[in-house]
Amino acid sequence: MQGLLEKLKRELEIINCSKQTIKSYIYYVKKYLEFSHERGVNQGSVKEFIQKEIKKKDPSTVSSEIS
């Protein structure tokens, strides 16, 4: 997983994303990958992850965090 996150960070740096954006993207991708470990990475697990996050936080917050 760490290699994937490093690749993502490198790509985000190449397209000149801010340090805060990179930090946020890495955080949520890592959180999703941990969540989907046993479920697999697919559309269903993405929806489950977003639904789980919405139950913990305001939907508009989740929307801005994952977009």
C-alpha positions in Angstrom: 0.0 0.0 0.0 2.8 2.4 0.8 4.2 2.1 -2.7 0.8 3.1 -4.2 0.5 6.1 -1.9 4.0 7.2 -2.9 3.1 7.0 -6.5 -0.1 9.0 -5.9 1.9 11.6 -4.0 4.4 11.9 -6.9 1.7 12.3 -9.5 -0.1 15.0 -7.4 3.2 16.8 -7.0 3.8 16.6 -10.8 0.4 18.3 -11.5 1.3 21.0 -8.9 -1.3 20.2 -6.2 -0.9 22.1 -3.0 0.7 20.4 0.0 -2.7 20.5 1.8 -4.5 18.9 -1.2 -1.8 16.1 -1.4 -2.1 15.5 2.4 -5.9 15.3 2.1 -5.8 13.0 -0.9 -3.3 10.7 0.7 -5.3 10.6 3.9 -8.5 9.6 2.2 -7.0 7.1 -0.2 -5.2 5.4 2.7 -8.4 5.4 4.7 -10.4 3.9 1.8 -7.7 1.2 1.1 -7.8 0.2 4.7 -11.6 0.1 4.6 -11.7 -1.9 1.4 -8.9 -4.4 2.3 -11.3 -7.3 2.8 -14.1 -6.0 0.6 -12.0 -5.4 -2.5 -11.7 -2.2 -4.5 -14.9 -1.8 -6.5 -17.8 0.5 -6.9 -19.7 -1.1 -4.1 -16.9 -0.6 -1.6 -16.5 3.0 -2.6 -20.2 3.6 -2.0 -20.0 1.8 1.4 -17.0 3.9 2.4 -18.8 7.2 1.5 -21.9 6.1 3.3 -19.9 5.2 6.4 -18.2 8.6 6.3 -21.5 10.4 5.9 -22.8 8.7 9.0 -19.9 10.2 11.0 -19.8 13.6 9.4 -22.0 16.1 7.6 -22.6 15.0 4.0 -21.3 18.3 2.6 -18.1 17.9 4.6 -17.6 14.4 3.2 -18.4 15.6 -0.3 -15.7 18.3 -0.2 -13.2 16.0 1.5 -13.5 13.2 -1.1 -13.8 15.3 -4.3 
